[in-house]
Amino acid sequence: MSVALLTIALLTPAQPPAAPPARFKWTANDTHTYKVTQHTLVRETTLDPKTEKPMTSEARTSLMLTKKWLVKSVDEKGVATLEMTIAAMKNEFHKSDGTTIERDSANPDHAKEMAARWSR
């Protein structure tokens, strides 16, 4: 029986070693830029106060961001310190009554308003 087990062990191929986990390779002072878009839909059903029948309204938002990540430093183990800035931001709110509120950091007045709101 021990000969049979030894034969099976010798004929069974060895498993390759597991690959090391994927890791980011950081370089100090590199900047990585990403664009992110988020869309949200809110659908609400309420009773119409006059008819007391259900009515549905919708509101939509679109948020577009350009994020920049600066690699501030990298230690000897490859661990990085990153700094994120939002280089551009545009927000559209489509209200259920058909009106739209838009804020775009490319517009200087909107940029000042957004900076005041987010720096609190």
C-alpha positions in Angstrom: 0.0 0.0 0.0 2.8 2.4 0.8 4.3 1.7 -2.7 1.0 2.7 -4.3 0.8 6.0 -2.4 4.4 6.8 -3.3 3.7 6.1 -6.9 0.6 8.4 -6.9 2.6 11.1 -5.1 5.3 10.9 -7.7 2.9 10.9 -10.7 0.8 13.9 -9.4 2.2 17.1 -10.8 3.3 19.7 -8.3 1.1 22.8 -8.0 2.8 25.9 -9.2 3.5 28.5 -6.5 0.7 31.0 -6.1 1.3 34.3 -7.9 2.1 37.2 -5.7 -0.9 39.6 -5.2 -1.2 42.4 -7.6 0.3 45.7 -6.3 0.5 49.2 -7.5 4.0 50.4 -8.4 4.2 54.0 -7.3 6.7 56.7 -8.4 7.0 59.8 -6.4 5.7 63.0 -8.0 3.6 61.1 -10.6 0.1 62.4 -11.2 -2.8 60.1 -12.1 -5.9 61.7 -13.5 -9.3 60.0 -13.5 -12.7 61.1 -14.7 -15.7 59.9 -12.7 -19.4 60.2 -13.7 -22.3 59.3 -11.4 -25.9 59.4 -12.5 -28.8 59.1 -10.0 -32.5 58.7 -10.6 -35.1 59.2 -7.9 -38.6 58.2 -8.7 -41.3 59.0 -6.1 -44.9 58.0 -6.1 -47.3 60.1 -3.9 -51.0 60.7 -3.8 -52.2 63.7 -5.8 -53.9 66.0 -3.2 -56.7 66.9 -5.6 -57.6 63.4 -7.0 -56.0 61.2 -4.3 -54.7 59.0 -7.1 -51.0 58.0 -7.3 -48.7 60.2 -9.2 -45.1 59.6 -10.0 -42.4 62.2 -10.3 -38.7 61.9 -11.2 -35.6 63.8 -10.4 -32.2 63.1 -11.9 -28.7 64.1 -11.1 -25.5 63.9 -13.0 -22.2 64.5 -11.3 -18.9 64.6 -13.3 -15.6 64.9 -11.6 -12.0 65.0 -12.7 -9.8 63.8 -9.9 -6.0 64.1 -9.8 -3.9 61.9 -7.5 -0.4 63.1 -6.8 2.1 60.6 -5.4 3.7 62.6 -2.6 6.1 60.0 -1.5 6.9 56.3 -1.6 8.6 54.4 1.3 11.1 51.5 1.0 8.2 49.0 1.1 6.4 50.6 -1.8 3.7 52.2 0.3 2.7 55.6 -1.1 1.2 58.8 0.3 -1.3 60.2 -2.1 -2.9 63.6 -2.4 -6.2 64.0 -4.2 -7.6 67.2 -5.7 -10.7 67.7 -7.7 -9.6 69.5 -10.8 -13.1 69.9 -12.3 -16.7 69.3 -11.2 -20.0 69.6 -12.9 -23.3 68.9 -11.3 -26.7 68.9 -13.0 -29.9 68.5 -11.1 -33.0 67.9 -13.2 -36.0 68.5 -11.0 -39.4 66.8 -11.3 -41.0 70.1 -12.4 -38.7 70.2 -15.5 -36.3 72.8 -14.3 -32.5 72.2 -14.2 -30.0 73.5 -11.8 -26.4 73.3 -13.1 -23.1 74.1 -11.4 -19.9 73.9 -13.3 -16.4 74.7 -11.9 -15.5 76.0 -15.4 -17.8 78.9 -14.6 -15.9 81.3 -12.2 -19.1 82.2 -10.3 -20.0 78.6 -9.9 -16.5 77.7 -8.9 -16.5 80.3 -6.1 -19.9 79.0 -4.8 -18.7 75.4 -4.9 -15.4 76.2 -3.1 -17.3 78.0 -0.4 -19.8 75.1 0.0 -17.2 72.3 0.1 -14.5 74.1 2.2 -16.8 74.3 5.3 
